[in-house]
Every structure is written in C-alpha cells, then in structure tokens.
Amino acid sequence: MIQVNYAEIEADALASSREREQQLLDQSIALMQRAIEQGPQSMAAVEAMHFTVRIWTHLLNDLAGPENELSDELRAGLISIGIWILREAEAVRQGDSDNIGEILDITRIIRDGLQ
C-alpha cells in the first residue's frame, strides 16, 4: 500500500506552480527579445506586451489572494513590481514608451528568483 504524505503533495504542487510560472516568464522574455530586435512599434512588441500583461495580471491576482503564503512584505514588493510592469507595458503598447529592455530585465530577475 502506498501512503502519500500531504506535505509531499503540497511541495510538489508548489514546485509545479513555480515551474509553470518560470516557463511563462521564459516565454515572455523570448517575446520581448524578439520585440527589441524588431522595434517598439512592431507587431512583435504588441504581442510581447500583451502576453506580459496577461501573465502579470494573473500573478497579481495570485499575489493578492488570501491563500498566497508569501510574506506580506514580499507580496507587497512583487505587487509593486507587477503594477510597474503593467503600466510600462501599456505605455509601450500605446507608443508612449520604448521601455521594453527594462521590462525584460525585471522579468528576468523575477524569473531567476523563482529557482
């Protein structure tokens, strides 16, 4: 008979969640790299910013949820970063900014922090 420890399942679920988040951020990074190559007014930039906004909207919803187990200080910091990314991504999409490189750098830092 196999006994499954709830803590092991919970740890596996957390690891899977972080891995999915890393993969999504990797995809966002790849899209932003392409956008930088093609320019801030390119369709690649629009796609990259749209994808980045979708990811960060999901992450912000997760961070704001009561079931999120991160410390309040870390959650607040990540929420502030997420809001900045959303604002900058929208400015790029509207043609008011070409700040893709900074969004890319912050996204890399966040992705690397998930490891």
Backbone as XML, in Angstrom:
<?xml version="1.0"?>
<chain id="A" units="angstrom">
  <residue number="1" name="MET">
    <atom name="N" x="0.839" y="-1.178" z="0.000"/>
    <atom name="CA" x="0.000" y="0.000" z="0.000"/>
    <atom name="C" x="0.887" y="1.246" z="0.000"/>
  </residue>
  <residue number="2" name="ILE">
    <atom name="N" x="0.538" y="2.194" z="-0.822"/>
    <atom name="CA" x="1.303" y="3.422" z="-0.915"/>
    <atom name="C" x="0.638" y="4.477" z="-0.051"/>
  </residue>
  <residue number="3" name="GLN">
    <atom name="N" x="1.443" y="5.068" z="0.815"/>
    <atom name="CA" x="0.935" y="6.177" z="1.622"/>
    <atom name="C" x="1.499" y="7.474" z="1.063"/>
  </residue>
  <residue number="4" name="VAL">
    <atom name="N" x="0.619" y="8.416" z="0.876"/>
    <atom name="CA" x="1.032" y="9.697" z="0.330"/>
    <atom name="C" x="0.967" y="10.731" z="1.439"/>
  </residue>
  <residue number="5" name="ASN">
    <atom name="N" x="2.067" y="11.402" z="1.621"/>
    <atom name="CA" x="2.147" y="12.439" z="2.628"/>
    <atom name="C" x="1.609" y="13.738" z="2.034"/>
  </residue>
  <residue number="6" name="TYR">
    <atom name="N" x="0.665" y="14.366" z="2.715"/>
    <atom name="CA" x="0.068" y="15.607" z="2.220"/>
    <atom name="C" x="1.128" y="16.687" z="2.008"/>
  </residue>
  <residue number="7" name="ALA">
    <atom name="N" x="2.100" y="16.764" z="2.890"/>
    <atom name="CA" x="3.155" y="17.772" z="2.756"/>
    <atom name="C" x="3.952" y="17.555" z="1.470"/>
  </residue>
  <residue number="8" name="GLU">
    <atom name="N" x="4.169" y="16.292" z="1.099"/>
    <atom name="CA" x="4.889" y="15.996" z="-0.143"/>
    <atom name="C" x="4.075" y="16.440" z="-1.358"/>
  </residue>
  <residue number="9" name="ILE">
    <atom name="N" x="2.777" y="16.178" z="-1.331"/>
    <atom name="CA" x="1.904" y="16.598" z="-2.428"/>
    <atom name="C" x="1.889" y="18.113" z="-2.536"/>
  </residue>
  <residue number="10" name="GLU">
    <atom name="N" x="1.789" y="18.779" z="-1.396"/>
    <atom name="CA" x="1.773" y="20.234" z="-1.379"/>
    <atom name="C" x="3.094" y="20.793" z="-1.911"/>
  </residue>
  <residue number="11" name="ALA">
    <atom name="N" x="4.217" y="20.197" z="-1.534"/>
    <atom name="CA" x="5.528" y="20.643" z="-2.018"/>
    <atom name="C" x="5.641" y="20.423" z="-3.527"/>
  </residue>
  <residue number="12" name="ASP">
    <atom name="N" x="5.139" y="19.276" z="-4.006"/>
    <atom name="CA" x="5.158" y="19.010" z="-5.447"/>
    <atom name="C" x="4.294" y="20.020" z="-6.205"/>
  </residue>
  <residue number="13" name="ALA">
    <atom name="N" x="3.149" y="20.356" z="-5.647"/>
    <atom name="CA" x="2.254" y="21.323" z="-6.297"/>
    <atom name="C" x="2.912" y="22.692" z="-6.365"/>
  </residue>
  <residue number="14" name="LEU">
    <atom name="N" x="3.603" y="23.079" z="-5.292"/>
    <atom name="CA" x="4.294" y="24.363" z="-5.277"/>
    <atom name="C" x="5.417" y="24.374" z="-6.310"/>
  </residue>
  <residue number="15" name="ALA">
    <atom name="N" x="6.166" y="23.285" z="-6.385"/>
    <atom name="CA" x="7.253" y="23.193" z="-7.361"/>
    <atom name="C" x="6.699" y="23.249" z="-8.785"/>
  </residue>
  <residue number="16" name="SER">
    <atom name="N" x="5.599" y="22.551" z="-9.030"/>
    <atom name="CA" x="4.981" y="22.582" z="-10.357"/>
    <atom name="C" x="4.486" y="23.981" z="-10.703"/>
  </residue>
  <residue number="17" name="SER">
    <atom name="N" x="3.918" y="24.659" z="-9.732"/>
    <atom name="CA" x="3.422" y="26.013" z="-9.945"/>
    <atom name="C" x="4.575" y="26.954" z="-10.281"/>
  </residue>
  <residue number="18" name="ARG">
    <atom name="N" x="5.655" y="26.857" z="-9.541"/>
    <atom name="CA" x="6.818" y="27.705" z="-9.811"/>
    <atom name="C" x="7.409" y="27.382" z="-11.186"/>
  </residue>
  <residue number="19" name="GLU">
    <atom name="N" x="7.437" y="26.122" z="-11.525"/>
    <atom name="CA" x="7.964" y="25.728" z="-12.839"/>
    <atom name="C" x="7.105" y="26.307" z="-13.962"/>
  </residue>
  <residue number="20" name="ARG">
    <atom name="N" x="5.789" y="26.260" z="-13.807"/>
    <atom name="CA" x="4.893" y="26.848" z="-14.816"/>
    <atom name="C" x="5.102" y="28.355" z="-14.911"/>
  </residue>
  <residue number="21" name="GLU">
    <atom name="N" x="5.247" y="29.006" z="-13.759"/>
    <atom name="CA" x="5.493" y="30.444" z="-13.765"/>
    <atom name="C" x="6.812" y="30.760" z="-14.462"/>
  </residue>
  <residue number="22" name="GLN">
    <atom name="N" x="7.847" y="29.958" z="-14.195"/>
    <atom name="CA" x="9.135" y="30.156" z="-14.872"/>
    <atom name="C" x="8.986" y="29.994" z="-16.384"/>
  </residue>
  <residue number="23" name="GLN">
    <atom name="N" x="8.249" y="28.991" z="-16.800"/>
    <atom name="CA" x="8.057" y="28.756" z="-18.232"/>
    <atom name="C" x="7.322" y="29.925" z="-18.890"/>
  </residue>
  <residue number="24" name="LEU">
    <atom name="N" x="6.310" y="30.442" z="-18.228"/>
    <atom name="CA" x="5.576" y="31.583" z="-18.771"/>
    <atom name="C" x="6.457" y="32.830" z="-18.835"/>
  </residue>
  <residue number="25" name="LEU">
    <atom name="N" x="7.251" y="33.039" z="-17.803"/>
    <atom name="CA" x="8.159" y="34.182" z="-17.824"/>
    <atom name="C" x="9.233" y="33.994" z="-18.892"/>
  </residue>
  <residue number="26" name="ASP">
    <atom name="N" x="9.700" y="32.751" z="-19.084"/>
    <atom name="CA" x="10.643" y="32.471" z="-20.176"/>
    <atom name="C" x="10.031" y="32.844" z="-21.524"/>
  </residue>
  <residue number="27" name="GLN">
    <atom name="N" x="8.768" y="32.490" z="-21.710"/>
    <atom name="CA" x="8.093" y="32.812" z="-22.964"/>
    <atom name="C" x="7.954" y="34.328" z="-23.129"/>
  </residue>
  <residue number="28" name="SER">
    <atom name="N" x="7.628" y="35.012" z="-22.052"/>
    <atom name="CA" x="7.528" y="36.469" z="-22.093"/>
    <atom name="C" x="8.882" y="37.083" z="-22.443"/>
  </residue>
  <residue number="29" name="ILE">
    <atom name="N" x="9.945" y="36.560" z="-21.866"/>
    <atom name="CA" x="11.299" y="37.045" z="-22.141"/>
    <atom name="C" x="11.644" y="36.852" z="-23.616"/>
  </residue>
  <residue number="30" name="ALA">
    <atom name="N" x="11.343" y="35.678" z="-24.150"/>
    <atom name="CA" x="11.629" y="35.403" z="-25.564"/>
    <atom name="C" x="10.860" y="36.367" z="-26.467"/>
  </residue>
  <residue number="31" name="LEU">
    <atom name="N" x="9.606" y="36.615" z="-26.128"/>
    <atom name="CA" x="8.807" y="37.552" z="-26.928"/>
    <atom name="C" x="9.370" y="38.970" z="-26.846"/>
  </residue>
  <residue number="32" name="MET">
    <atom name="N" x="9.807" y="39.364" z="-25.662"/>
    <atom name="CA" x="10.367" y="40.709" z="-25.521"/>
    <atom name="C" x="11.697" y="40.839" z="-26.263"/>
  </residue>
  <residue number="33" name="GLN">
    <atom name="N" x="12.503" y="39.788" z="-26.254"/>
    <atom name="CA" x="13.759" y="39.832" z="-27.006"/>
    <atom name="C" x="13.478" y="40.037" z="-28.494"/>
  </residue>
  <residue number="34" name="ARG">
    <atom name="N" x="12.497" y="39.325" z="-29.003"/>
    <atom name="CA" x="12.103" y="39.497" z="-30.399"/>
    <atom name="C" x="11.582" y="40.915" z="-30.655"/>
  </residue>
  <residue number="35" name="ALA">
    <atom name="N" x="10.827" y="41.427" z="-29.689"/>
    <atom name="CA" x="10.291" y="42.786" z="-29.824"/>
    <atom name="C" x="11.402" y="43.824" z="-29.861"/>
  </residue>
  <residue number="36" name="ILE">
    <atom name="N" x="12.428" y="43.628" z="-29.057"/>
    <atom name="CA" x="13.560" y="44.562" z="-29.065"/>
    <atom name="C" x="14.253" y="44.518" z="-30.420"/>
  </residue>
  <residue number="37" name="GLU">
    <atom name="N" x="14.416" y="43.322" z="-30.967"/>
    <atom name="CA" x="15.050" y="43.176" z="-32.285"/>
    <atom name="C" x="14.236" y="43.872" z="-33.380"/>
  </residue>
  <residue number="38" name="GLN">
    <atom name="N" x="12.914" y="43.784" z="-33.287"/>
    <atom name="CA" x="12.056" y="44.316" z="-34.339"/>
    <atom name="C" x="11.598" y="45.753" z="-34.077"/>
  </residue>
  <residue number="39" name="GLY">
    <atom name="N" x="11.808" y="46.235" z="-32.871"/>
    <atom name="CA" x="11.470" y="47.621" z="-32.561"/>
    <atom name="C" x="10.202" y="47.770" z="-31.741"/>
  </residue>
  <residue number="40" name="PRO">
    <atom name="N" x="10.121" y="48.862" z="-30.970"/>
    <atom name="CA" x="8.996" y="49.061" z="-30.051"/>
    <atom name="C" x="7.655" y="49.315" z="-30.739"/>
  </residue>
  <residue number="41" name="GLN">
    <atom name="N" x="7.671" y="49.634" z="-32.022"/>
    <atom name="CA" x="6.423" y="49.867" z="-32.745"/>
    <atom name="C" x="6.016" y="48.656" z="-33.585"/>
  </residue>
  <residue number="42" name="SER">
    <atom name="N" x="6.724" y="47.549" z="-33.437"/>
    <atom name="CA" x="6.456" y="46.355" z="-34.244"/>
    <atom name="C" x="5.298" y="45.536" z="-33.669"/>
  </residue>
  <residue number="43" name="MET">
    <atom name="N" x="4.787" y="44.657" z="-34.513"/>
    <atom name="CA" x="3.754" y="43.731" z="-34.051"/>
    <atom name="C" x="4.322" y="42.807" z="-32.977"/>
  </residue>
  <residue number="44" name="ALA">
    <atom name="N" x="5.602" y="42.484" z="-33.079"/>
    <atom name="CA" x="6.248" y="41.652" z="-32.054"/>
    <atom name="C" x="6.192" y="42.333" z="-30.690"/>
  </residue>
  <residue number="45" name="ALA">
    <atom name="N" x="6.354" y="43.651" z="-30.665"/>
    <atom name="CA" x="6.274" y="44.394" z="-29.404"/>
    <atom name="C" x="4.859" y="44.352" z="-28.839"/>
  </residue>
  <residue number="46" name="VAL">
    <atom name="N" x="3.882" y="44.515" z="-29.709"/>
    <atom name="CA" x="2.484" y="44.450" z="-29.257"/>
    <atom name="C" x="2.193" y="43.069" z="-28.660"/>
  </residue>
  <residue number="47" name="GLU">
    <atom name="N" x="2.625" y="42.022" z="-29.346"/>
    <atom name="CA" x="2.410" y="40.658" z="-28.855"/>
    <atom name="C" x="3.120" y="40.429" z="-27.522"/>
  </residue>
  <residue number="48" name="ALA">
    <atom name="N" x="4.360" y="40.896" z="-27.433"/>
    <atom name="CA" x="5.133" y="40.708" z="-26.201"/>
    <atom name="C" x="4.480" y="41.428" z="-25.025"/>
  </residue>
  <residue number="49" name="MET">
    <atom name="N" x="4.033" y="42.638" z="-25.256"/>
    <atom name="CA" x="3.423" y="43.403" z="-24.175"/>
    <atom name="C" x="2.070" y="42.810" z="-23.778"/>
  </residue>
  <residue number="50" name="HIS">
    <atom name="N" x="1.308" y="42.365" z="-24.758"/>
    <atom name="CA" x="0.024" y="41.731" z="-24.455"/>
    <atom name="C" x="0.235" y="40.479" z="-23.609"/>
  </residue>
  <residue number="51" name="PHE">
    <atom name="N" x="1.181" y="39.650" z="-24.001"/>
    <atom name="CA" x="1.467" y="38.425" z="-23.258"/>
    <atom name="C" x="1.955" y="38.757" z="-21.847"/>
  </residue>
  <residue number="52" name="THR">
    <atom name="N" x="2.836" y="39.742" z="-21.742"/>
    <atom name="CA" x="3.379" y="40.139" z="-20.442"/>
    <atom name="C" x="2.277" y="40.675" z="-19.529"/>
  </residue>
  <residue number="53" name="VAL">
    <atom name="N" x="1.376" y="41.453" z="-20.075"/>
    <atom name="CA" x="0.248" y="41.969" z="-19.281"/>
    <atom name="C" x="-0.619" y="40.816" z="-18.783"/>
  </residue>
  <residue number="54" name="ARG">
    <atom name="N" x="-0.889" y="39.849" z="-19.639"/>
    <atom name="CA" x="-1.710" y="38.699" z="-19.221"/>
    <atom name="C" x="-1.046" y="37.929" z="-18.088"/>
  </residue>
  <residue number="55" name="ILE">
    <atom name="N" x="0.251" y="37.690" z="-18.199"/>
    <atom name="CA" x="0.968" y="36.959" z="-17.140"/>
    <atom name="C" x="0.925" y="37.736" z="-15.833"/>
  </residue>
  <residue number="56" name="TRP">
    <atom name="N" x="1.272" y="39.024" z="-15.886"/>
    <atom name="CA" x="1.330" y="39.802" z="-14.665"/>
    <atom name="C" x="-0.047" y="40.045" z="-14.054"/>
  </residue>
  <residue number="57" name="THR">
    <atom name="N" x="-1.068" y="40.105" z="-14.860"/>
    <atom name="CA" x="-2.421" y="40.207" z="-14.310"/>
    <atom name="C" x="-2.743" y="38.952" z="-13.502"/>
  </residue>
  <residue number="58" name="HIS">
    <atom name="N" x="-2.384" y="37.802" z="-14.049"/>
    <atom name="CA" x="-2.597" y="36.544" z="-13.321"/>
    <atom name="C" x="-1.753" y="36.506" z="-12.042"/>
  </residue>
  <residue number="59" name="LEU">
    <atom name="N" x="-0.480" y="36.872" z="-12.152"/>
    <atom name="CA" x="0.384" y="36.857" z="-10.976"/>
    <atom name="C" x="-0.118" y="37.811" z="-9.899"/>
  </residue>
  <residue number="60" name="LEU">
    <atom name="N" x="-0.575" y="38.990" z="-10.297"/>
    <atom name="CA" x="-1.089" y="39.948" z="-9.319"/>
    <atom name="C" x="-2.340" y="39.421" z="-8.626"/>
  </residue>
  <residue number="61" name="ASN">
    <atom name="N" x="-3.200" y="38.772" z="-9.375"/>
    <atom name="CA" x="-4.384" y="38.164" z="-8.757"/>
    <atom name="C" x="-3.976" y="37.106" z="-7.743"/>
  </residue>
  <residue number="62" name="ASP">
    <atom name="N" x="-2.983" y="36.311" z="-8.095"/>
    <atom name="CA" x="-2.493" y="35.281" z="-7.175"/>
    <atom name="C" x="-1.852" y="35.923" z="-5.941"/>
  </residue>
  <residue number="63" name="LEU">
    <atom name="N" x="-1.039" y="36.933" z="-6.140"/>
    <atom name="CA" x="-0.377" y="37.597" z="-5.018"/>
    <atom name="C" x="-1.372" y="38.258" z="-4.071"/>
  </residue>
  <residue number="64" name="ALA">
    <atom name="N" x="-2.465" y="38.762" z="-4.602"/>
    <atom name="CA" x="-3.463" y="39.456" z="-3.778"/>
    <atom name="C" x="-4.405" y="38.497" z="-3.061"/>
  </residue>
  <residue number="65" name="GLY">
    <atom name="N" x="-4.392" y="37.242" z="-3.464"/>
    <atom name="CA" x="-5.316" y="36.272" z="-2.880"/>
    <atom name="C" x="-4.948" y="35.897" z="-1.458"/>
  </residue>
  <residue number="66" name="PRO">
    <atom name="N" x="-5.949" y="35.610" z="-0.645"/>
    <atom name="CA" x="-5.712" y="35.262" z="0.761"/>
    <atom name="C" x="-4.980" y="33.930" z="0.939"/>
  </residue>
  <residue number="67" name="GLU">
    <atom name="N" x="-5.031" y="33.068" z="-0.077"/>
    <atom name="CA" x="-4.368" y="31.768" z="0.038"/>
    <atom name="C" x="-2.882" y="31.821" z="-0.292"/>
  </residue>
  <residue number="68" name="ASN">
    <atom name="N" x="-2.403" y="32.977" z="-0.768"/>
    <atom name="CA" x="-0.986" y="33.126" z="-1.086"/>
    <atom name="C" x="-0.188" y="33.111" z="0.216"/>
  </residue>
  <residue number="69" name="GLU">
    <atom name="N" x="0.835" y="32.269" z="0.273"/>
    <atom name="CA" x="1.573" y="32.059" z="1.520"/>
    <atom name="C" x="2.865" y="32.852" z="1.621"/>
  </residue>
  <residue number="70" name="LEU">
    <atom name="N" x="3.151" y="33.709" z="0.645"/>
    <atom name="CA" x="4.342" y="34.543" z="0.740"/>
    <atom name="C" x="4.167" y="35.561" z="1.860"/>
  </residue>
  <residue number="71" name="SER">
    <atom name="N" x="5.282" y="36.044" z="2.376"/>
    <atom name="CA" x="5.200" y="37.058" z="3.425"/>
    <atom name="C" x="4.544" y="38.320" z="2.868"/>
  </residue>
  <residue number="72" name="ASP">
    <atom name="N" x="3.930" y="39.073" z="3.754"/>
    <atom name="CA" x="3.268" y="40.316" z="3.334"/>
    <atom name="C" x="4.245" y="41.272" z="2.664"/>
  </residue>
  <residue number="73" name="GLU">
    <atom name="N" x="5.465" y="41.350" z="3.190"/>
    <atom name="CA" x="6.469" y="42.257" z="2.627"/>
    <atom name="C" x="6.859" y="41.844" z="1.210"/>
  </residue>
  <residue number="74" name="LEU">
    <atom name="N" x="7.081" y="40.548" z="0.997"/>
    <atom name="CA" x="7.442" y="40.063" z="-0.329"/>
    <atom name="C" x="6.287" y="40.244" z="-1.309"/>
  </residue>
  <residue number="75" name="ARG">
    <atom name="N" x="5.080" y="39.915" z="-0.864"/>
    <atom name="CA" x="3.909" y="40.100" z="-1.717"/>
    <atom name="C" x="3.755" y="41.558" z="-2.121"/>
  </residue>
  <residue number="76" name="ALA">
    <atom name="N" x="3.910" y="42.461" z="-1.170"/>
    <atom name="CA" x="3.768" y="43.893" z="-1.466"/>
    <atom name="C" x="4.817" y="44.337" z="-2.480"/>
  </residue>
  <residue number="77" name="GLY">
    <atom name="N" x="6.043" y="43.866" z="-2.329"/>
    <atom name="CA" x="7.097" y="44.213" z="-3.267"/>
    <atom name="C" x="6.814" y="43.703" z="-4.658"/>
  </residue>
  <residue number="78" name="LEU">
    <atom name="N" x="6.371" y="42.451" z="-4.749"/>
    <atom name="CA" x="6.049" y="41.875" z="-6.054"/>
    <atom name="C" x="4.840" y="42.545" z="-6.692"/>
  </residue>
  <residue number="79" name="ILE">
    <atom name="N" x="3.873" y="42.910" z="-5.879"/>
    <atom name="CA" x="2.703" y="43.624" z="-6.401"/>
    <atom name="C" x="3.135" y="44.978" z="-6.958"/>
  </residue>
  <residue number="80" name="SER">
    <atom name="N" x="4.011" y="45.681" z="-6.253"/>
    <atom name="CA" x="4.508" y="46.974" z="-6.751"/>
    <atom name="C" x="5.238" y="46.798" z="-8.080"/>
  </residue>
  <residue number="81" name="ILE">
    <atom name="N" x="6.071" y="45.771" z="-8.172"/>
    <atom name="CA" x="6.784" y="45.490" z="-9.420"/>
    <atom name="C" x="5.784" y="45.168" z="-10.529"/>
  </residue>
  <residue number="82" name="GLY">
    <atom name="N" x="4.807" y="44.346" z="-10.219"/>
    <atom name="CA" x="3.801" y="43.969" z="-11.207"/>
    <atom name="C" x="3.020" y="45.161" z="-11.725"/>
  </residue>
  <residue number="83" name="ILE">
    <atom name="N" x="2.652" y="46.052" z="-10.834"/>
    <atom name="CA" x="1.931" y="47.262" z="-11.253"/>
    <atom name="C" x="2.808" y="48.109" z="-12.161"/>
  </residue>
  <residue number="84" name="TRP">
    <atom name="N" x="4.097" y="48.242" z="-11.832"/>
    <atom name="CA" x="5.017" y="48.997" z="-12.675"/>
    <atom name="C" x="5.115" y="48.358" z="-14.059"/>
  </residue>
  <residue number="85" name="ILE">
    <atom name="N" x="5.250" y="47.025" z="-14.091"/>
    <atom name="CA" x="5.347" y="46.325" z="-15.379"/>
    <atom name="C" x="4.080" y="46.541" z="-16.197"/>
  </residue>
  <residue number="86" name="LEU">
    <atom name="N" x="2.909" y="46.436" z="-15.581"/>
    <atom name="CA" x="1.658" y="46.661" z="-16.308"/>
    <atom name="C" x="1.606" y="48.074" z="-16.888"/>
  </residue>
  <residue number="87" name="ARG">
    <atom name="N" x="2.000" y="49.043" z="-16.084"/>
    <atom name="CA" x="1.971" y="50.438" z="-16.541"/>
    <atom name="C" x="2.954" y="50.652" z="-17.696"/>
  </residue>
  <residue number="88" name="GLU">
    <atom name="N" x="4.159" y="50.121" z="-17.576"/>
    <atom name="CA" x="5.162" y="50.283" z="-18.629"/>
    <atom name="C" x="4.777" y="49.528" z="-19.893"/>
  </residue>
  <residue number="89" name="ALA">
    <atom name="N" x="4.242" y="48.320" z="-19.734"/>
    <atom name="CA" x="3.825" y="47.536" z="-20.903"/>
    <atom name="C" x="2.720" y="48.256" z="-21.659"/>
  </residue>
  <residue number="90" name="GLU">
    <atom name="N" x="1.798" y="48.849" z="-20.948"/>
    <atom name="CA" x="0.727" y="49.590" z="-21.606"/>
    <atom name="C" x="1.274" y="50.823" z="-22.321"/>
  </residue>
  <residue number="91" name="ALA">
    <atom name="N" x="2.248" y="51.483" z="-21.723"/>
    <atom name="CA" x="2.861" y="52.639" z="-22.372"/>
    <atom name="C" x="3.555" y="52.221" z="-23.671"/>
  </residue>
  <residue number="92" name="VAL">
    <atom name="N" x="4.203" y="51.066" z="-23.677"/>
    <atom name="CA" x="4.831" y="50.557" z="-24.900"/>
    <atom name="C" x="3.761" y="50.258" z="-25.933"/>
  </residue>
  <residue number="93" name="ARG">
    <atom name="N" x="2.700" y="49.587" z="-25.518"/>
    <atom name="CA" x="1.620" y="49.252" z="-26.452"/>
    <atom name="C" x="0.985" y="50.490" z="-27.056"/>
  </residue>
  <residue number="94" name="GLN">
    <atom name="N" x="0.898" y="51.556" z="-26.279"/>
    <atom name="CA" x="0.279" y="52.799" z="-26.755"/>
    <atom name="C" x="1.250" y="53.652" z="-27.574"/>
  </residue>
  <residue number="95" name="GLY">
    <atom name="N" x="2.511" y="53.243" z="-27.636"/>
    <atom name="CA" x="3.503" y="54.011" z="-28.377"/>
    <atom name="C" x="4.086" y="55.173" z="-27.599"/>
  </residue>
  <residue number="96" name="ASP">
    <atom name="N" x="3.820" y="55.214" z="-26.287"/>
    <atom name="CA" x="4.323" y="56.304" z="-25.451"/>
    <atom name="C" x="5.684" y="55.997" z="-24.836"/>
  </residue>
  <residue number="97" name="SER">
    <atom name="N" x="6.181" y="54.787" z="-25.026"/>
    <atom name="CA" x="7.452" y="54.373" z="-24.435"/>
    <atom name="C" x="8.092" y="53.302" z="-25.309"/>
  </residue>
  <residue number="98" name="ASP">
    <atom name="N" x="9.408" y="53.187" z="-25.193"/>
    <atom name="CA" x="10.116" y="52.082" z="-25.837"/>
    <atom name="C" x="10.908" y="51.313" z="-24.781"/>
  </residue>
  <residue number="99" name="ASN">
    <atom name="N" x="10.352" y="51.230" z="-23.602"/>
    <atom name="CA" x="10.986" y="50.713" z="-22.398"/>
    <atom name="C" x="10.976" y="49.183" z="-22.301"/>
  </residue>
  <residue number="100" name="ILE">
    <atom name="N" x="11.010" y="48.482" z="-23.395"/>
    <atom name="CA" x="10.931" y="47.020" z="-23.373"/>
    <atom name="C" x="12.128" y="46.419" z="-22.638"/>
  </residue>
  <residue number="101" name="GLY">
    <atom name="N" x="13.306" y="46.994" z="-22.822"/>
    <atom name="CA" x="14.516" y="46.457" z="-22.199"/>
    <atom name="C" x="14.444" y="46.416" z="-20.683"/>
  </residue>
  <residue number="102" name="GLU">
    <atom name="N" x="13.890" y="47.457" z="-20.076"/>
    <atom name="CA" x="13.774" y="47.467" z="-18.611"/>
    <atom name="C" x="12.736" y="46.454" z="-18.136"/>
  </residue>
  <residue number="103" name="ILE">
    <atom name="N" x="11.648" y="46.324" z="-18.853"/>
    <atom name="CA" x="10.642" y="45.314" z="-18.503"/>
    <atom name="C" x="11.275" y="43.929" z="-18.612"/>
  </residue>
  <residue number="104" name="LEU">
    <atom name="N" x="12.047" y="43.719" z="-19.657"/>
    <atom name="CA" x="12.749" y="42.454" z="-19.857"/>
    <atom name="C" x="13.699" y="42.172" z="-18.695"/>
  </residue>
  <residue number="105" name="ASP">
    <atom name="N" x="14.489" y="43.153" z="-18.294"/>
    <atom name="CA" x="15.441" y="42.957" z="-17.195"/>
    <atom name="C" x="14.739" y="42.574" z="-15.895"/>
  </residue>
  <residue number="106" name="ILE">
    <atom name="N" x="13.666" y="43.270" z="-15.568"/>
    <atom name="CA" x="12.924" y="42.981" z="-14.334"/>
    <atom name="C" x="12.296" y="41.586" z="-14.414"/>
  </residue>
  <residue number="107" name="THR">
    <atom name="N" x="11.772" y="41.239" z="-15.567"/>
    <atom name="CA" x="11.165" y="39.924" z="-15.742"/>
    <atom name="C" x="12.208" y="38.823" z="-15.539"/>
  </residue>
  <residue number="108" name="ARG">
    <atom name="N" x="13.408" y="39.027" z="-16.051"/>
    <atom name="CA" x="14.483" y="38.046" z="-15.847"/>
    <atom name="C" x="14.809" y="37.887" z="-14.366"/>
  </residue>
  <residue number="109" name="ILE">
    <atom name="N" x="14.876" y="38.997" z="-13.659"/>
    <atom name="CA" x="15.183" y="38.950" z="-12.233"/>
    <atom name="C" x="14.120" y="38.165" z="-11.473"/>
  </residue>
  <residue number="110" name="ILE">
    <atom name="N" x="12.868" y="38.433" z="-11.787"/>
    <atom name="CA" x="11.762" y="37.732" z="-11.126"/>
    <atom name="C" x="11.817" y="36.243" z="-11.467"/>
  </residue>
  <residue number="111" name="ARG">
    <atom name="N" x="12.000" y="35.922" z="-12.755"/>
    <atom name="CA" x="12.100" y="34.523" z="-13.169"/>
    <atom name="C" x="13.236" y="33.805" z="-12.439"/>
  </residue>
  <residue number="112" name="ASP">
    <atom name="N" x="14.390" y="34.435" z="-12.386"/>
    <atom name="CA" x="15.538" y="33.818" z="-11.723"/>
    <atom name="C" x="15.293" y="33.632" z="-10.228"/>
  </residue>
  <residue number="113" name="GLY">
    <atom name="N" x="14.493" y="34.497" z="-9.633"/>
    <atom name="CA" x="14.154" y="34.364" z="-8.224"/>
    <atom name="C" x="13.233" y="33.201" z="-7.917"/>
  </residue>
  <residue number="114" name="LEU">
    <atom name="N" x="12.585" y="32.661" z="-8.921"/>
    <atom name="CA" x="11.691" y="31.521" z="-8.713"/>
    <atom name="C" x="12.452" y="30.203" z="-8.588"/>
  </residue>
  <residue number="115" name="GLN">
    <atom name="N" x="13.717" y="30.201" z="-8.923"/>
    <atom name="CA" x="14.505" y="28.959" z="-8.903"/>
    <atom name="C" x="14.899" y="28.574" z="-7.510"/>
  </residue>
</chain>
